[in-house]
Amino acid sequence: MAKLIRKRRHRPGAAPGSLHVVGNGRDAPVQITVIDYDKESLDERTVETIEDLARFRDADTVTWANIVGIHDLAVVERVGEIFDIHALTLEDIVHTTQRSKFEEFENYLYAVIRMITFDTEETSIRTEQLSLLLGSNWVLSFQEDPRDVFEPVRDRIRNSIGRIRTSGADYLAYALIDIIVDEYFITLEQIGEEMENLEEEVLGEPDPGTLERISTLNRELVLLRRSIWPARELIGSMARSESPLIKKKTTVFLRDAYDHAIQIMEIVESFRDVMASLRESYKTSVSNRMNDIMKVLTIIATIFIPLTFIAGIYGMNFEYMPELSWHHGYFGVLGVMLAVGLAMVMYFRRKGWF
């Protein structure tokens, strides 16, 4: 817990709005890609200098600038100067442990949401903070890693699919949030497949590794819930916003995304119930296995009790025991012991004890 607090807190004594990266740092240079479009034209490029962004701010077209890498504070600060972004917003952008939220400013809207993907090899969820700023005709997205889920949106822009090329920047912001929500569904589907595999394993022959996988997947569900719950609030706030930057026709789509977020939360809650059931099933399966083992050992011990008793009698060193002088006494005692053992086995089997 102390480690988590140290990771989230500001530097002691730092003034509000001061930039300080909180999260995993990167050494790679910052990459800025721009897609500028309207109904008739499209311009997609990688920006060489930050100053090249300035000409897109007041353009008549819709501009999407994607900034990959927030570790270079000078770049983030200069982008903030060009688009007149508040210092506290810039501070939130470089603090990558933000809770999903939505804030309204005079000339832009600011949203923080987490992109989530599921690594099937590691059986773990990868999360990344996305900071999204919506202006009158521009959208800025800040992310830590070049991997993202936005390629379908880029393809729709390039190929002029749907209404994205004929709509404004607010619809572009919705499209980016919607694709993130869609990725939540894909992540849940992959988690569901992993849960089915665990269920088969639990009902088959579980081992200590099975319990570890159950615990790991349960932790990932908790992380997923912590990410999706505030995302639902974020989308709901955007849908209820009265900002002129979000048009009414876009609000309809935001409400649809909000409904999807609610569905995702319901699925997450049902998955958590299933995981709790799997944990109990694992405990029951292990207990049943132990009971079966103990039953077999108990039966073996029970069979040998009378045999040990017989062997103990004839192991006494008394001189006058009639059977000791019998020529076939040894084989006779073995026969009696065998008969007793077989009789007990048949009795136990008839009772259905094994």
ZALUMLO-209191 format. One line per field, with one value per residue (C-alpha): residue number from 1; residue in three letters; x, y, z. Coordinates in nm, 2 decimals. Example, Ala and Ser with C-alpha at 12.3 -4.5 7.8 and 13.67 -1.06 7.14 Angstrom:
! ZALUMLO-209191
nr	1 2 $
rest	ala ser $
px	1.23 1.37 $
py	-0.45 -0.11 $
pz	0.78 0.71 $
This chain:
! ZALUMLO-209191
nr	1 2 3 4 5 6 7 8 9 10 11 12 13 14 15 16 17 18 19 20 21 22 23 24 25 26 27 28 29 30 31 32 33 34 35 36 37 38 39 40 41 42 43 44 45 46 47 48 49 50 51 52 53 54 55 56 57 58 59 60 61 62 63 64 65 66 67 68 69 70 71 72 73 74 75 76 77 78 79 80 81 82 83 84 85 86 87 88 89 90 91 92 93 94 95 96 97 98 99 100 101 102 103 104 105 106 107 108 109 110 111 112 113 114 115 116 117 118 119 120 121 122 123 124 125 126 127 128 129 130 131 132 133 134 135 136 137 138 139 140 141 142 143 144 145 146 147 148 149 150 151 152 153 154 155 156 157 158 159 160 161 162 163 164 165 166 167 168 169 170 171 172 173 174 175 176 177 178 179 180 181 182 183 184 185 186 187 188 189 190 191 192 193 194 195 196 197 198 199 200 201 202 203 204 205 206 207 208 209 210 211 212 213 214 215 216 217 218 219 220 221 222 223 224 225 226 227 228 229 230 231 232 233 234 235 236 237 238 239 240 241 242 243 244 245 246 247 248 249 250 251 252 253 254 255 256 257 258 259 260 261 262 263 264 265 266 267 268 269 270 271 272 273 274 275 276 277 278 279 280 281 282 283 284 285 286 287 288 289 290 291 292 293 294 295 296 297 298 299 300 301 302 303 304 305 306 307 308 309 310 311 312 313 314 315 316 317 318 319 320 321 322 323 324 325 326 327 328 329 330 331 332 333 334 335 336 337 338 339 340 341 342 343 344 345 346 347 348 349 350 351 352 353 354 $
rest	met ala lys leu ile arg lys arg arg his arg pro gly ala ala pro gly ser leu his val val gly asn gly arg asp ala pro val gln ile thr val ile asp tyr asp lys glu ser leu asp glu arg thr val glu thr ile glu asp leu ala arg phe arg asp ala asp thr val thr trp ala asn ile val gly ile his asp leu ala val val glu arg val gly glu ile phe asp ile his ala leu thr leu glu asp ile val his thr thr gln arg ser lys phe glu glu phe glu asn tyr leu tyr ala val ile arg met ile thr phe asp thr glu glu thr ser ile arg thr glu gln leu ser leu leu leu gly ser asn trp val leu ser phe gln glu asp pro arg asp val phe glu pro val arg asp arg ile arg asn ser ile gly arg ile arg thr ser gly ala asp tyr leu ala tyr ala leu ile asp ile ile val asp glu tyr phe ile thr leu glu gln ile gly glu glu met glu asn leu glu glu glu val leu gly glu pro asp pro gly thr leu glu arg ile ser thr leu asn arg glu leu val leu leu arg arg ser ile trp pro ala arg glu leu ile gly ser met ala arg ser glu ser pro leu ile lys lys lys thr thr val phe leu arg asp ala tyr asp his ala ile gln ile met glu ile val glu ser phe arg asp val met ala ser leu arg glu ser tyr lys thr ser val ser asn arg met asn asp ile met lys val leu thr ile ile ala thr ile phe ile pro leu thr phe ile ala gly ile tyr gly met asn phe glu tyr met pro glu leu ser trp his his gly tyr phe gly val leu gly val met leu ala val gly leu ala met val met tyr phe arg arg lys gly trp phe $
px	0.00 0.28 0.44 0.11 0.09 0.44 0.36 0.05 0.16 0.31 0.66 0.65 0.63 0.55 0.33 -0.01 0.03 0.40 0.49 0.63 0.59 0.42 0.43 0.65 0.90 1.02 1.35 1.21 1.16 0.81 0.61 0.34 0.11 -0.16 -0.47 -0.63 -0.95 -1.28 -1.54 -1.33 -0.96 -0.73 -0.38 -0.20 0.16 0.41 0.50 0.87 0.85 0.60 0.56 0.40 0.09 0.02 -0.13 -0.39 -0.54 -0.76 -0.80 -1.14 -1.08 -1.09 -0.75 -0.65 -0.30 -0.18 0.11 0.29 0.52 0.46 0.80 0.93 0.78 0.91 0.70 0.39 0.43 0.47 0.17 -0.02 0.10 -0.01 -0.36 -0.40 -0.43 -0.46 -0.15 -0.36 -0.47 -0.11 -0.02 -0.30 -0.17 0.18 0.04 -0.05 -0.22 -0.53 -0.88 -1.10 -1.27 -1.43 -1.36 -1.50 -1.29 -1.37 -1.21 -1.18 -1.30 -1.07 -1.13 -0.91 -0.98 -0.78 -0.71 -0.72 -0.59 -0.56 -0.23 -0.33 0.03 0.08 -0.29 -0.28 -0.44 -0.23 -0.37 -0.26 -0.39 -0.53 -0.57 -0.82 -0.87 -1.16 -1.15 -1.38 -1.22 -0.93 -0.87 -0.55 -0.47 -0.18 -0.06 0.24 0.29 0.27 0.05 -0.32 -0.66 -0.73 -0.64 -1.01 -1.08 -0.78 -0.91 -1.26 -1.11 -0.88 -1.15 -1.43 -1.64 -1.95 -2.02 -1.68 -1.55 -1.87 -1.89 -1.70 -1.43 -1.68 -1.78 -1.41 -1.37 -1.67 -1.53 -1.20 -1.38 -1.62 -1.34 -1.18 -1.52 -1.54 -1.19 -1.33 -1.57 -1.29 -1.09 -1.39 -1.43 -1.07 -1.11 -1.42 -1.23 -0.96 -1.23 -1.38 -1.03 -1.00 -1.34 -1.25 -0.92 -1.10 -1.35 -1.07 -0.75 -0.67 -0.33 -0.17 -0.10 -0.48 -0.54 -0.27 -0.42 -0.76 -0.61 -0.43 -0.74 -0.94 -0.69 -0.72 -1.09 -1.06 -0.82 -1.07 -1.35 -1.15 -1.08 -1.43 -1.64 -1.51 -1.50 -1.88 -1.91 -1.69 -1.90 -2.22 -2.08 -2.00 -2.35 -2.50 -2.26 -2.42 -2.09 -2.13 -1.83 -2.05 -2.34 -2.67 -2.64 -2.32 -2.48 -2.70 -2.39 -2.24 -2.55 -2.52 -2.15 -2.28 -2.52 -2.23 -2.02 -2.31 -2.33 -1.95 -1.99 -2.26 -2.04 -1.75 -1.97 -2.10 -1.74 -1.64 -1.92 -1.80 -1.45 -1.57 -1.76 -1.45 -1.25 -1.50 -1.52 -1.14 -1.15 -1.43 -1.24 -0.92 -1.11 -1.29 -0.96 -0.81 -1.11 -1.07 -0.71 -0.79 -1.06 -0.82 -0.56 -0.82 -0.95 -0.59 -0.52 -0.85 -0.77 -0.43 -0.57 -0.70 -0.40 -0.17 -0.37 -0.33 0.04 0.08 -0.07 0.16 0.45 0.43 0.71 0.50 0.63 0.29 0.10 -0.06 -0.03 0.35 0.41 0.17 0.36 0.14 0.08 0.27 0.07 -0.25 -0.21 -0.13 -0.44 -0.65 -0.50 -0.57 -0.92 -0.99 -0.84 -1.05 -1.36 -1.31 -1.24 -1.56 -1.76 -1.63 -1.70 -2.05 -2.10 -1.98 -1.69 -1.45 $
py	0.00 0.24 0.17 0.25 0.58 0.67 0.60 0.82 1.12 1.44 1.54 1.69 2.07 2.08 2.36 2.27 2.25 2.16 1.88 1.56 1.22 0.96 0.61 0.40 0.61 0.55 0.64 0.64 0.98 1.13 1.06 1.30 1.18 1.40 1.31 1.62 1.57 1.69 1.54 1.59 1.58 1.38 1.46 1.21 1.27 1.24 1.59 1.67 1.97 2.07 2.40 2.23 2.16 2.53 2.56 2.30 2.47 2.71 2.51 2.46 2.08 1.83 1.75 1.45 1.48 1.17 1.22 0.90 0.94 1.19 1.16 1.46 1.73 2.01 1.86 1.83 2.18 2.32 2.14 2.29 2.64 2.60 2.47 2.69 2.39 2.46 2.37 2.14 1.94 1.91 1.78 1.52 1.41 1.33 1.16 0.82 0.68 0.90 0.77 0.80 1.14 1.42 1.79 2.09 2.40 2.72 2.62 2.24 1.93 1.69 1.31 1.05 0.68 0.36 0.15 -0.22 -0.53 -0.89 -1.07 -1.44 -1.56 -1.39 -1.42 -1.06 -0.73 -0.44 -0.10 0.24 0.58 0.78 1.16 1.30 1.67 1.79 2.14 2.31 2.14 1.93 1.63 1.56 1.22 1.15 0.80 0.63 0.34 0.33 0.03 0.13 0.01 0.30 0.14 0.07 0.44 0.54 0.30 0.45 0.80 0.69 0.50 0.75 0.48 0.58 0.94 1.01 1.22 1.42 1.49 1.71 1.67 1.57 1.26 1.17 1.19 0.96 0.72 0.69 0.63 0.38 0.17 0.16 0.04 -0.22 -0.34 -0.40 -0.65 -0.83 -0.84 -0.99 -1.24 -1.36 -1.37 -1.57 -1.83 -1.85 -1.90 -2.19 -2.35 -2.31 -2.46 -2.77 -2.79 -2.75 -3.02 -3.25 -3.28 -2.94 -2.88 -2.59 -2.41 -2.40 -2.21 -1.96 -1.91 -1.85 -1.59 -1.42 -1.40 -1.27 -0.99 -0.90 -0.88 -0.65 -0.43 -0.43 -0.33 -0.04 0.08 0.03 0.17 0.53 0.50 0.45 0.77 0.95 0.86 0.94 1.28 1.35 1.24 1.48 1.77 2.09 2.21 2.35 2.14 1.83 1.84 1.69 1.43 1.31 1.29 1.01 0.80 0.87 0.74 0.42 0.39 0.45 0.16 -0.06 0.04 -0.07 -0.40 -0.45 -0.38 -0.64 -0.89 -0.81 -0.86 -1.19 -1.30 -1.22 -1.44 -1.72 -1.68 -1.71 -2.02 -2.16 -2.10 -2.29 -2.57 -2.60 -2.63 -2.89 -3.08 -3.09 -3.19 -3.47 -3.59 -3.59 -3.78 -4.04 -4.08 -4.11 -4.36 -4.59 -4.56 -4.63 -4.94 -5.07 -5.01 -5.17 -5.48 -5.52 -5.48 -5.84 -5.97 -5.80 -5.95 -6.30 -6.25 -6.11 -6.41 -6.65 -6.42 -6.48 -6.70 -6.93 -7.29 -7.47 -7.35 -7.64 -7.49 -7.45 -7.82 -7.86 -7.94 -7.72 -7.45 -7.17 -7.22 -7.26 -6.93 -6.75 -6.90 -6.78 -6.43 -6.43 -6.55 -6.28 -6.01 -6.12 -6.14 -5.78 -5.66 -5.82 -5.68 -5.32 -5.34 -5.46 -5.16 -4.94 -4.80 -4.82 $
pz	0.00 0.08 -0.26 -0.43 -0.24 -0.33 -0.70 -0.70 -0.50 -0.62 -0.53 -0.18 -0.20 -0.58 -0.68 -0.84 -1.22 -1.21 -1.45 -1.31 -1.48 -1.26 -1.41 -1.63 -1.82 -2.17 -2.34 -2.70 -2.86 -2.86 -3.18 -3.30 -3.58 -3.73 -3.93 -4.08 -4.28 -4.39 -4.63 -4.94 -4.82 -4.60 -4.48 -4.26 -4.16 -3.88 -3.74 -3.74 -3.50 -3.25 -3.41 -3.71 -3.49 -3.46 -3.81 -3.73 -3.43 -3.62 -3.94 -4.09 -4.11 -3.83 -3.68 -3.47 -3.32 -3.14 -2.91 -2.81 -2.51 -2.23 -2.07 -2.26 -2.05 -2.28 -2.56 -2.34 -2.22 -2.57 -2.70 -2.40 -2.50 -2.86 -2.78 -2.46 -2.22 -1.85 -1.64 -1.42 -1.73 -1.84 -1.49 -1.51 -1.86 -1.73 -1.42 -1.57 -1.26 -1.30 -1.24 -1.55 -1.54 -1.75 -1.70 -1.89 -1.96 -2.15 -2.48 -2.46 -2.28 -2.11 -2.06 -1.90 -1.99 -1.97 -2.27 -2.18 -2.37 -2.25 -2.29 -2.34 -2.29 -1.96 -1.86 -1.76 -1.85 -1.99 -1.91 -2.04 -1.96 -2.26 -2.22 -2.47 -2.53 -2.75 -2.90 -3.15 -3.45 -3.30 -3.08 -2.90 -2.76 -2.53 -2.46 -2.31 -2.56 -2.94 -2.92 -2.92 -3.04 -3.27 -3.61 -3.70 -3.65 -3.87 -4.14 -4.12 -4.17 -4.45 -4.64 -4.55 -4.39 -4.20 -4.09 -3.94 -4.23 -4.24 -3.87 -3.64 -3.38 -3.11 -3.32 -3.36 -2.98 -2.94 -3.20 -3.00 -2.67 -2.84 -2.98 -2.63 -2.49 -2.77 -2.67 -2.32 -2.47 -2.65 -2.33 -2.15 -2.42 -2.38 -2.00 -2.05 -2.26 -1.99 -1.73 -1.93 -1.94 -1.57 -1.51 -1.71 -1.51 -1.18 -1.26 -1.39 -1.20 -1.03 -0.89 -0.69 -1.02 -1.08 -0.77 -0.86 -1.20 -1.04 -0.80 -1.09 -1.31 -1.01 -0.96 -1.32 -1.29 -0.99 -1.20 -1.49 -1.26 -1.12 -1.47 -1.62 -1.33 -1.36 -1.74 -1.72 -1.52 -1.77 -2.07 -1.88 -1.79 -2.15 -2.26 -2.01 -2.09 -2.21 -2.37 -2.72 -2.81 -2.81 -3.05 -2.97 -3.25 -3.10 -2.75 -2.89 -2.97 -2.63 -2.46 -2.66 -2.55 -2.19 -2.23 -2.35 -2.04 -1.82 -2.00 -1.95 -1.57 -1.55 -1.73 -1.50 -1.19 -1.32 -1.40 -1.04 -0.92 -1.15 -1.02 -0.66 -0.76 -0.93 -0.61 -0.41 -0.67 -0.65 -0.27 -0.30 -0.57 -0.37 -0.06 -0.24 -0.38 -0.03 0.10 -0.17 -0.09 0.28 0.21 0.02 0.29 0.56 0.38 0.34 0.70 0.80 0.60 0.76 1.11 1.14 0.94 1.19 1.47 1.33 1.27 1.62 1.78 1.61 1.67 2.04 2.19 2.39 2.39 2.40 2.09 1.91 1.56 1.60 1.56 1.27 0.95 0.73 0.99 0.81 0.49 0.68 0.86 0.53 0.38 0.67 0.64 0.26 0.31 0.57 0.35 0.05 0.25 0.38 0.03 -0.10 0.19 0.13 -0.24 -0.18 0.05 -0.23 -0.02 -0.32 $
